[in-house]
């Protein structure tokens, strides 16, 4: 679906119109996204592999965070630029290694929130649930 997204990266906020898709495997801590937009030289200069802390904002009201992560791949042809992104779960996966499934729910949530620069609040969540592995 074509939509207008606000993209925040490198201290800049820019609007792009394009097709955004997102998928997350329940067994993996990281999600992937893709964004296809029409080609211009200016857009090609903006999107670079390794561009980190990329926030995509959009939705019906235009104010919801759709994605937060980094660019893994950028491909162009004469018509389009295809951007592949990976959310901040890749950092957690590297930090927690393959045994992230043996972490408590609280440890997993805390690490994820740290990577996306949020502070977790665990009010009203029973301790037995938070400490469950």
C-alpha positions in Angstrom: 0.0 0.0 0.0 1.4 3.4 -0.9 1.6 5.7 2.0 3.5 8.8 3.1 6.1 8.1 5.8 8.1 10.5 7.9 11.6 9.2 8.1 13.9 10.3 10.9 17.6 9.5 10.5 20.9 11.3 10.9 19.2 14.1 12.8 16.9 14.9 9.8 13.2 14.4 9.3 12.1 13.8 5.7 8.9 12.7 4.1 8.8 9.9 1.5 5.9 8.4 -0.4 6.2 4.7 -1.0 5.2 1.1 -0.3 6.1 -0.1 3.2 5.9 -3.7 4.4 6.9 -5.3 7.7 7.2 -8.9 8.9 8.2 -10.5 12.2 8.7 -14.2 12.9 7.4 -15.1 16.4 10.5 -17.2 17.0 13.0 -14.5 16.1 13.6 -11.3 18.1 14.2 -9.2 15.0 11.8 -8.0 12.4 12.4 -7.0 8.8 10.8 -4.3 6.7 11.0 -3.1 3.2 10.3 0.3 1.7 10.0 0.9 -2.0 9.9 4.5 -3.3 10.3 6.1 -6.7 13.9 6.9 -7.7 15.5 10.3 -7.6 19.1 11.2 -7.2 18.3 13.0 -3.9 16.5 9.9 -2.5 19.4 7.7 -3.6 21.9 9.8 -1.7 19.7 9.6 1.5 19.3 5.8 1.7 22.6 4.0 2.5 23.2 0.6 3.9 24.2 0.9 7.6 22.1 4.0 8.1 21.3 3.4 11.8 18.5 4.5 14.2 16.0 5.0 11.3 12.5 5.7 12.5 9.6 5.3 10.2 6.5 7.2 11.2 3.1 6.9 9.5 -0.2 5.2 9.8 -3.7 6.5 9.4 -3.1 9.5 11.6 0.5 9.9 10.5 1.8 9.9 14.0 2.5 6.3 14.9 6.0 4.7 14.9 5.9 1.9 12.4 9.5 0.9 12.5 12.8 1.6 14.3 16.0 0.0 13.1 18.8 0.2 10.5 19.1 -0.1 6.8 20.6 -3.4 5.6 20.4 -3.1 1.8 19.5 -0.5 -0.8 19.0 -1.4 -4.5 17.9 0.9 -7.3 16.8 0.6 -10.9 15.7 3.4 -13.2 12.3 3.5 -11.6 12.5 2.5 -7.9 14.7 2.3 -4.8 14.2 -0.7 -2.7 15.3 -0.3 0.9 15.6 -3.3 3.3 15.6 -2.7 7.0 16.1 -4.7 10.2 14.7 -3.6 13.5 16.7 -3.2 16.7 16.1 -6.8 17.6 19.3 -7.6 15.7 21.2 -5.9 18.5 19.4 -7.9 21.1 20.1 -11.1 19.2 23.8 -10.2 19.1 23.8 -9.2 22.8 21.9 -12.2 24.1 23.3 -14.7 21.5 21.3 -17.7 20.6 20.1 -18.4 24.2 17.7 -15.4 24.3 14.9 -17.9 24.8 16.4 -18.8 28.2 16.0 -15.2 29.4 13.2 -14.1 31.6 10.5 -12.0 30.1 11.7 -9.0 32.1 15.2 -9.4 30.8 14.0 -9.6 27.2 11.7 -6.6 27.5 14.4 -4.5 29.3 16.9 -5.3 26.5 14.5 -4.5 23.7 13.5 -1.3 25.3 17.1 -0.3 25.8 17.8 -0.8 22.1 14.9 1.4 21.0 15.7 4.0 23.7 12.6 3.4 25.8 12.4 2.9 29.5 10.3 -0.1 30.4 7.6 0.2 33.1 6.6 -3.0 34.8 3.7 -1.7 37.0 0.8 -4.1 37.4 2.5 -7.0 35.8 2.7 -10.0 38.2 6.3 -10.9 39.2 5.7 -14.6 38.3 5.0 -13.6 34.7 8.0 -11.2 34.5 10.4 -13.8 35.9 9.1 -16.6 33.7 11.6 -18.1 31.2 
